[in-house]
């Protein structure tokens, strides 16, 4: 018998349990029974709140993708006048997200594997588009302020900026030996940024 929780809390508990199970077993390997066991609830309760395993998977995509976009938006808004701080803190945010929520790295690849499915595309792509738009807007702002070189292609740079998260997820997921150190990202960005970097200041 499960403890009585408000409906919203119970629904979130089931969702977080499902994310762990999907990450561990893949979408096709996960079952509503295994999700119910992880959450400590009955399968009937899962169907009551979500209707189907597929709906639960789509909700998991919304939850995990939203984490990334929310963090990017906050950081870019706070550091509109400093590409250095934005790049550093976004990298640190990516790493912290992957280190503190190990299932997110695996969810990235579950989503990519299902991108040929229309329901997954409809769930995931708006977050990706929003992230790219946020990054592109920041880059254009930095270019306008003379902080980033004018010859930097905004669209390409936004994809590379966003792609850092996917690369780090791959490193995390495959147990790669690439150090997750923001200094690496900073060194790659330096040739394109006109801002005085901390180690360049006198």
N, C-alpha and C positions, 0 to 999 in steps of 0.2 A: 504493500500500500504506500502511495506517495504522499509526501507532505502537501498540505493545501497551500497553494500559492495563488496570487492574483493572476488572472488570465494572461496579462502581458508578460509577467515574469516567467510563467510556465512556457509560454510560446518561445521566449528568448532562450530558455534553458534547452528546449528541444532543438532550436536552430543551432545553438553552439555545439550541442552534442552531434548533430548531423554533420556539421562542418568537420569535426574531428573524425567521424566515421568515413566521410567522403575522402578526406585527405589520406586516411589509412588504407582504404579499400578500393578507391576509385568510385565513380558514380555507378558503374555497372556492377561492381562487386558489393556495394553497400545494399543492405536490405532495410526495410522499415523495422524488422525485428531487431536487427543489430543496433539501429538508431534508438529504438525504444529501450533496449537494455542499457545503452550508454547513458540515456537520459533518466533511467529509472522510472519510466512510465509505460503505459500499455500502448500497443500499436493503435488501438482504437482512438486514443487521445491524439496521436500524430495525425490520423485522418480527420479528426474533428477540427484540428487547428489548420492543417495545410491541404487536406484533400487528397494528396498523392505524393509519392517520392519525388516526382519531377518538379512539382510546385515547390517542394522543400529545397531542392537543388537550386532552383532559380532564385529563391529567397537567399540562399547561401551566397550566390554570386553577387546579389545586391549588397549584402552585408560586407563581404570581403572587399569588393571593388570600391565601396563607399569609403572605407578606411583610407585608402590611398588618396582619393581625390580630396577628402576633407583635410588631410594633413598637408597636401601640396598647397591648397588654397590659403590656409592659415600662414604657412611659411612665406609664400610669395607676397602676400599682403603685408606682412611684417617687415620684409626686406626689399621693398620696391626700389630703395636707393643703394642697394649693395648686392651685386651678383655674387661676390665672394661669400657673404653670409648666407645667401639663399642657397647656393650650390652646396655649401658645407652642411647646412641644417637639413636640406632635403636628403642628402646622402645619409646623414646620421639618422634621420627619420626612417628612411628605407630600411637601414640596418636594424634599428630598434624594433621595427614592425616585424621583420623576419625572425629576429632573435627571440622576441617575447611571444610571438604567435607562430610557432613552427608550422602549423597547418596551412598558413597563408601561402608559403612557398609552393606547397603541393597543389593548393587550389588554383594557383596561377596556371599550372600546366593542365589541370583538369578542364579549366575553362577554354584554354587554347585548343585543346583536343576536341572540344565540342562546338567550335565556332562555325562549323558548317550547318549546325542546327539553328533554325530561325529563332526559336525561343531564347536560346543562349545569346545569339547576336543582339536581339532586342534588349536583353537584360544587361549585357556587358558593354557593348559598344558606346552607349551614351556616356558612361563613366570615362572610357578611354578618350572620347572626343572632348569631354569637359576638361580632362587633365591636359590634353594637348593644347586646348584653347587657353587655359590658364597660363601654361608655360610660354606659349607664343606671345601672349599679351605682355608678359613680364619681359621677355626678350626685346620686343618692340619698344617697351618703355625704357629699358636700359640703353637701347640704341639711340633713342631720342634724347636721352640725357648724356650721351657721349661716354657711357660706361662700357659699351660693347661695340666692337668694330662694325662699321656699316656694311662691310662685305659679307658678314655672316648671314647665311640664308635662314630665315626665321623658322620655316617649316621643318627643314632638316635638323636644325639645332633642337627644336622642340621634341622631335622623335628621338634624338639621341639622349636628351635629358630624361625623357620618360622611359626610354629603353634601359636606362641604368637599373631601374627597379627589376625589370625582367632578367637582366644579367645577374644581379645579386640573388634573385630567386633561384636561378639555375645553379649558381655556385652553392647556395644553401641546400638545394634539393639534391644535388649530385655529390655533396660532401667534397666540393672542390677545395683547393688549397690557396685560392686567391685571398689575400688579406682584405678584410672589409674595413679599409682605412680611407676616410674622406680625402686624405692628402693625395691619393691617386687620382681621384676625380678632379681635384683642384689643379694639379699639375697638367692634366689634359686640357683644362679650360683656360689656363693662363694665357696662351697665345692669342686668344680671341677677346679677352677682357682688358679694357683700358684702365679700369680701376686700380689704384695702388693697393697691392696686396700687403698684408701685415708684415711679411718678412722683407718687403721692399722699402718700407717706411724708415725714415731716419729720425 
